[in-house]
Amino acid sequence: MGNIQFPLDEMLRIRELSRYGVMYEEKEEAFCDIARIAMMFASMPLGGVSLVDDNSVWLKGRVGVELSCLAREGAFCSYAVESSEDMFIVPDTLLDNRFIDNPLVASEPHIRFYAAANLVGHRGYNLGTLWVMDTQPRQLDDRQRNAMRALAGQVVRLLEMRYQNAGTQLPNRSAFVSNLQCALNQQRGSQTCRLASCARRNADNVCLSEGRKEPCIVGCIKIHNLHLINTAYGSDTGQELMRGLTARLGEWVGEHNLLAHLESDDIAFALFRGPNTPEDKLEKLVSLLSQPIEVRGNLLHIATSVGVSRFPESGLHASSLLDQAAAAGSRAKEIPPATVLTFFDNQIIQTVHNVEFLKSLPENLKERRFVPYYQPQVDVTTGKLIGFEALARLRSNKEGLIGPDRFIRPAEQSGLISEIDFLILDQVCRDMRYWLDEGLSIVPVSINLSRITVGTPDLLQTLHDTLQTYRIPTELIELEITESGICEDPDLVRQRNSEMHAMGFKVSIDDFGTGLSNLSTLRDLRFERLKADRLYVHGASSNIYVGGILRFIKGIGEVFSADVICEGIEEQEDLDWIISLGSRLFQGWYFSKAIASERIPDLLLRLDQHYRSWTTGHTPPKALAEVLQR
């Protein structure tokens, strides 16, 4: 279709599609699962999910079809998204002049029937289709049509949950990083645009980053008093405030720059060269953030800071640039509102919000103040403890026990995260040696490895030396790598994964469902366990969308013959519902918080006594939780 000029509504539809920041050539197994359900309802041999941009049809989920991309012109999906109906059906392709010459009709697989339910986003634009096909003429009955419509809604919700912030409908962190990395890669000349509907394409379908060597400013806006506004006026007012603020920022950032809502009080942007320089736009941003926002008759002032990093001076990778901008913006408590702070590599100590903490990191490591706390993992079908996860904590002389949310990111930025990981590994092995020497019946312990640690050259040697020092067999240690770490460098993770298994370790993929991995990435990895992130566990019984995604994660585990452990379980209702799905492995506050190492021996002895005294089958979950928390 070349550089054809589309009508305004079509350009708006394509622009809406770009908000999701999806890597279009990558297959999404969750969409394949939905397509399989649609095929089952419709009794069809072929099915899939397609997203349609100005030139192409991208088969994001496909079953029975090998193609990943088709030209839009003449495609079934193109006619479907242009139709005014929510369902588009071709009973017999040979009787429809629009499709007689379609390659899928004229040659293999000789399609004779096509039906699609349009994927209508919350703004009313058709993003693509959920479709089924057959090699025989067919019809769909009302039940089959309704099933297709419902499943199409599930696809849209899955898109929005993975790539959008639910409150403001702006792209979330994943979508922002995808769009930004796409633009940066092109400027470096490492690849062409991988996002077919990327946010920087113009009306002529040309990505503005192609062939350009322009600087880019990446920024993070932190809102420091949002929690106070929520407390004083209610969370509904806070959400309305954020919608009003992001609307203002959308006008400020302009077309072909990037804007995203990362978390409740963090907003990201990326500025490229345009009519105004990025520096000019930053001056206007300070003025904009200083202005009050009227919400429900109240003029609300927000306290903000803006941290920025610069491409290419501060780095070449989107996630790193965003982390640096966030670190720079975290110093707001000591500076006036709406101040812009710039991150430079040689100023990291000054730009991270807790300077004293970073300065104390080497001493904290030397004094072994980073310690593991052990959170139980249980199997509800046997009623037994099956393992612990070692969670890092910092015992501060000034502040007491500090959780990882306070130190993981600055430790990564300071380059000391691997030393923390190795210290935790050493202490876990030391604890396990003590428990074994005491004659206790111990269980395996899983240890988290940051994405930086996975890439450390001496990782394997450190693992070998530490376990040998404490005489700990590898089958008692499980290594956890995050899904987001897999996405950042799949080749390296694939190599490390193979080496870990060769040494005898089991491997888990942690925080599954929060990254952007797909089956083509997971297929080349060997892993024994998927850990479903608490995002898809907490509230699963009451939220059909959360529960639906948990079903998908469970299905992925079954495909790879891997156990799925549900993290963050807290409520009885969620536990009962998830057990009804056939899940059996859990970890979370319902059973126990993380426990100090000094308390583990008593816990193991207590469990042994309980197992011997319990004579009526396996221990029910509630009774097991009482034993663990006693």
N, C-alpha and C positions, 0 to 999 in steps of 0.2 A: 504493500500500500504506500510505500515511499514516504515522502514528506507531505502527504495530504493534509490540508487544514480541516480539522474536525470542528463541528459546531461546539458552542460554548458548553452545553450540558455534557458532551462527550469529553471535552478537555477537563471539566470538573471531575468527571468520573475517574479518569486516568490519574488526575492529581490526588484524588482520594485514595486510590490504590497504592500510591507511592508512600502514603503515611505508614504503611505496615513495614516497610523496609525489609521485605522478604528476599532471601537469596533464591531467585526464581528457578534456577536449574536444579536445585536440590530437592530431592524427593522427601516428603513428609509422611512418615509411617502412620501418624495419627489420622491423617486424611485418608490414607489407604484403608484403615480400619473402618472409618465411616462409610467409605465406598463399598466395602465388603458387606456391610449391613444393608445398604441400599440394594445391592445386587441380590442379597438373600430375599428381601421383601419383594423385589420385582422379578425374581427368578431369571436373572440375566447373567450371561457369562463374562461381560466386560463392564467396567465401571471406573470412575475416578473423580477427582476434583481438579478443576482448571481455573486459573486466574487469567484474565484477558486484558492485555494492554493495547496500545495503539497499533502495534505491528504483529504481535505474537499471541499465541495461546500457550500458556505454560501449564503442563500437566503435573501439578504439585503432588497429587496422589493418583496412582494408576494401578489397576489390577487387570491383567490379561493384555496389556498394551505396553510395548517397550518404548515408544516415543516419549521424549521429555518436553518437546516443543514443536509447535506447528505454526505455519504462517496464518495470520488471522483471516486474511482474505479468503472467503468461501468456506471457512470452518463452521462446523455445527455451532460451536460455542459462541462464535461471533454473532450469528443470527439470534441466539438465545438471549445474550445480554442486551441486544438492541430491541428485543420485543418488549411489549408493555405488559406481558403476562408473567406471573410468578412461575409458571410451568411452560416449557416449550417442548412439543412432542412432534416427531415426524413418524407417523405409523408405517410408512413404506417409502424408503428413500428413492426407489426406482420410479415412483409415481410423483416425485417432487422435482421439478426442473432445476431448483436451486442446488440439488445435491447429486444429480446423476453423474456429473463429472468429478465429483469429490474423490480424491485418491483412496480414501478409506472405503468408498463404495465401489469404485471401478476396479480396484485391485484388492489384494489381501488386506484386511480380513473380510471384505465384501459385506460391509454393514448394510443392513436392511431396515433397522429400527434404531431410533435415537430419542431419548427423553432426558430432560434436564430441569432441575429446580435452580432458579437463580439465587445467587448469594448476595442478598441485599444488606448492605451495611447500615449502621444506625443513622447515617445521613441520607439514606434513600438511594444510594448509587449501587448499580449492579457491579460487583467486583469480579464475578466469574460464575461458574456453574458446578453443581454436583450432578453427574450424569451417569446414565447406564446405556448400554448398546447391546444389540443382538444381531445375529446374522439371518434372522427370519423376521418378517413383518409381525408387528405385535400391537397391543393396546395395553394401557394401564387402567386398572379399576380404581375406584375412589380410595380404597384402603391403601393401595400402593402409592397413589399420588400424595395422600396425606403424609405417609411415611417419608417420602422424598422431601416434602416441604419441611417437616420437622428436622430431618437430618441436615438439610441445608442450613437451617438456623443454628444447629450445633457447630457446623463448620465456621460460620461467621463468628460465633461466640469464642470458638477456639482461636481464631485469628486475633480477635480483640484482646483475649486474655493473654496471649503470648506476646503481642506486639504493641498494645496500647495501654495507657493508663486509664483505668475504669472511670475515674472521676472527671478528667478533663478531655478524654479521648485523644490526647496527644500521643505520639509515639513514646514508648517506654525506653529503658536503657538499651535493651537488645536491638530494637529497631534503629535507635540513634547510632549505636556503634556500627551496625551494618552499613547504614547510609554513609557515615563519616569515613569508615575504612575504605569503602568503595571509591569515594572521591579522592582520598589520599593515595590509594594505590595507583590510580590513573595519573595523578600528578607526578608520581615517581616513575611512571612508565612501566610498572610491573605487570599490568593487566588492563584489559578493556573493562568497560562497565559491566558488572555482574548483576546489577539490579535493573531489570528490564523497564521498570517504572520508577526509577530512582528519583528522589526528590529534587535533583538538580537538572532534570531534563527540561529543555525549553519547548516551545510550540512546534519547532521543526524536528523534534525527537532527537536532539543532539544533547548529550550530557555536557554541561558547562565545564566539567573538570578535565575532559579529554584533551590531551596535548597542551595543558597549561601548567605553568610552574609558578603558581600564585601562592602567597602565604595564607595561612588560615589561623584564626584565633578560635580556640575552644574554651568555652566558659561554663561555669557552674554557679548558679544563683542560689544562695542559701537563705531561707526565711527563718529567722530565729525566734519569732514570737507567735508562730502559728499555733503552738500548743496552748498558749495563753488565750488567744482569740477563741479557740475551741472550748476552753474551759469557761470563759466569760459569756460567750454568745451561743455556744452549741456547735456541734460538728457540722450541722447543715449549713450554718453561716460560714464556717471555715471552708467548706467545699465550694460554696458560692463565691467566696473571696478568691479561691484559686482559679475558678473558671473565669472570673473577671480579670484577674491578673494575667492569665495565659492568653486571653483574648487581646489585651494590650500588647503583650510581648509578641504575639503573632503579627500584629501590624508593624511593630518595631523591627522585627528580624527580617521581614520582607520575603519576597519570593526567591527561591533557589538557595537561601540559607537554611539552616536546620534548627529546629526547636523541639525539645522533648521534655516530658515530665517524668523524672527518674523515680522519685519517692514522694512521700507526702509533702515534704518541704524543700525538695531539691529540683531545680529546673536547669536543663542544659541547653546550650546553643553552640552553633559553629558559624563563623562569619568568614566569607570569602570576599575577594575583591568585587566591587560593584560600583554604582554611581558614587557612593560614599566610601571612604576608607574604613576599615574595621575600627580604627582608633576614633574616628568621628562618631561612629555608631555607639561605641562604648560611652562616650560623653553623654549622648542622648539617653542611654540606658540609665545612667546615674540619676538624671533628671526624672525619668519616668518612674523609677522605683521610689523616689522621694514623695511622689504625689499620693494622697489618700485615695482609697477606693470605697465607693458607697455601696453598702450591702444592707438591704432591708431597712433603709432609713438611717443607718449608722455610717459615719465616715471613719473608716478603719485605716490606721497607719501600719505599715509593715516595716520591721527592722530586718535589713538584708545586708549581705556582703556578696561580692562577685569575685570569684577566683578565675584566673585565665591562664592558659598555657598557649604556646605558639608553635605551630608547625612551619618549618621543620626544626627550629632551634631546640624545642623541649623534647622532641621525640618524633617517631614515625608511625606509631601505632595508636589507633583511636582509643582503645581502652586505657592505655597508659596516659595519653593526653588528658582524658576525662578525669582519671584519678588524680593527676597533678593539679588540674583546675580545682577539683573538689578540695584537695589539701590546702591550696592557697586560700580558698574562700572560708576555711574553717577557723581563721583567726579573728572572726568578727567580734568576739566579745571584748577585745581590747581596742577596737577601732570604731570610728564613727559609722553610722548607717550608710548603706549604699556606697561603700568604698570598693574600688577595684584593686585587687592584689594580683600580681603576676608571679607565676611559678617559673623558676629557672632551676636547672639541675644542680647548680652549685649553691643554691639557697634553700635546699630542702629543709634543713634544720629550722630555719626562720619561718618557713611557710606552713608547716604542719601546726595544727591548733594547739597541741600540748608540747611545747618545746622542751620542758623539763623531762617529760617522759622519754622523748627520743634521746636526750643526753644521758639518761639513766639506763638505757637499754644494755650497753656493754657490761655495766656493773651488775644489772639484774641477771644477765646470762652467767657471769662469773660466779655469782653467789647462788646460782641455781634456784632463783625465785620463781621461775616458770615451772609449774608443776601440773601433772595430770590429775584431773578429777574423772571418776569412772561412772558413766551412765549405763545402767543395766539394759540389756537386750533380751527379750523373752520370746518363747514359742508358746502360744496359748493352747495349741493342740496337746502339748505334753505338760503344760503348766510348769515349765522349768526355765531357769536362767540359761541362756545359750552363749552369752558373751557380754563384753563391755566395750563401749567406745571411750577412748581416752580423749578428754576435752581439755585443752590448755587453759590454765588460769595463771594469773600473776599475783603473788603474795607481796603486796606493797607495804613497806613500813609505815607509809603515811595514810594510805587509803584503804588498807585491808585487801580483800580479795577482789581482783579486777577480772572481768570477763573478756573474751576475745574480741568483742565488738569495739573495745577501746584500743587494742594494740595490734591487731592483725594488719590493718591497712598501713599504719605508719611503719610497722616492721617491714612490710613488703617494700615500701618506698625507701627505707633506709638500707635495704640490702641484707638485713639481719634475720629475715624470716626463716631461712634454712637452718640457721643456728638454733632458733627456737624449736623447729621441728626435730632436729637431731637431739636436742636436750630432752624433749618430751619422750622420744624413742628410748634414750638411755635410761631415763627414770622409770619408764614402763617396764623395761627389761629388768631393772634393778628390783622393782616391786615384785615382779613375777618370780624372780629368783628367790626372794624372801618367802613368798607364799608357798612355793614348791618345797623349800627347805623346812617349812613348818608342817609339811605333810597335808596341805590343803588341797581339795579337789578344785582346781582352777579351770577357767573357761578361756577361750581365745579373746584377745583384745585387738580392736581395730584402731589404727593410728592414722590421722589425717596428714597428707602430704600436700603442701601448697603447690600451685602451678610452677612457682619458681624453684621449689625443692625438687620437683620431678625432673626439671631440666639441669639440675646440678651435676657436674661430671662425676663427683665422688659419691653420689647417692648409693650406688650398689656396694661399693667398698665399705661405706659407713654402716649400711645394713648388715653386711656380713660380719664386720669386726665387732659391732655391738652385740649381736646375738651370740657370737662365739665367746665374747668376754663373760657374759652372764649364763652361758650354756642354756639358751632358750631355743627350742625347736621352732622351725619356721611355721609349722602348722598351727602354732599358738598365736601367730601375728597375722592380722589382716590389714592390708594397706588400702587406704581410701584416697581416690583421686576425684576431683570435682568434675562435673559435666562441663562447666565453663572452661576448665583447664584443657579438656579434650579438644574443645572447639578452637582454642587459640593456636595450638600446634599439634594437630592430629598425628603427623608423622613421628614426632618425637615421642608422644605418648604411646603410640603403637610400638615403638622400639622398647621403651621402658617397660611396658606391659609384658612383652615377651620375655624380657630379662628377669622381671620379678617372678614370673611363673617358673622360669628355668631354675630359679633359686629355691622354689618350693612355697612361695607366698601365695595366699589367696588375695584377690583384688576386688574391691567394691567401687562402684561409681556413686559418689555422694551428691546430694542435692539434685537428684534427677528430676527433670521437668523445669529447671530454672535456666538452663543454657539453650543452645541452638543446635545440639547434635542431631543427627539423623541416622537412619539405619545403615547407610553406606559407611558412616564413620564407625558405628558400633560393631558392624559386621566383622571388622578386622581386629577387634579387641576380644580378648578372653577375660571374662569376669564372672565371679561367682554370685555376686549380689548387686542389686539395684536398690538404692535408698531413696524412696519417694520423699521429696521435700515436704516439710510441714505445710507449705502453701496448699498442697493438694490432699492433706490429711485432716487438718483442722477445719471443721465445718462441713466435712464430706457428706454427713448424713442429712443436712438441711439445705445444701446448695447443689442442685442437680448438675451444674456445670463443673464445679470442683469434683463432685463424685464421678462425673463422666470422664474427666481427665485421669482420675485415679484408676478407673477401669482400663484406660488405654495403657497406662504405665504397667499395670499388672499384666496386660496382654503382651507387652514388649518383653517383660521378664519371662513369660512362658515361651515366647518365640526363641529366646536365647538360653532357655533352660537355666535361668538364674533366679535365685530367691529374691523376693521383693520385701524389704523391711520398711515399714511405715514409721517415719520419724514424726515427733511432735504430737503424739497422741495424748490428749488431755481429758476428753469428755467421754462418759459412758456411752452416750448415743452414737458418737463417731465410732467407738470401738465395736459396738454391737453391729453397726451397719457394715463396717469394713470386714469384720469376721464373716458376715453373711455372704460377702463376695468370694470367700474362700481364702482370704489372707490369714496368715498365722503368725508372722513375725512383727514385733512392735518395739518401739523405743519412745519414751516420752514421760512427762511428768505424771501421767495417770499411774504409771508403775513406780517411778522413782526419779528424783532429780539426780544430777551428777554427785558422786560421793567421794570424799577425800580418801586417799590410799590407806590411811590409818584405820578406817572403818571397814575395809574390805574383808580382813580375816574374820571378824565377828559375823559379817553378813554371810560369808561362805559357810561357816559353821552352823549358823542359824538355818540356812537353806538345807544343809545336809540333815539336820534334825527334823526339819519339816517334811522332807521327802520320805524319811523313814516312818514318820508318825501318820502320814496321810494315807489312809487305807481305802478310800472310796473313789478310785480312779484318779485322773489327773486333777491338779489343783485349778479351780476356776480362776479367771483373771483377777477378780476382786480380791480373793483370798491371797493370791500370789503378790498382789500390790501391797497388801497389808503386811506380809512378811518382809518384803523389800524395804518398806518405809518404817518398820518398827525400830 
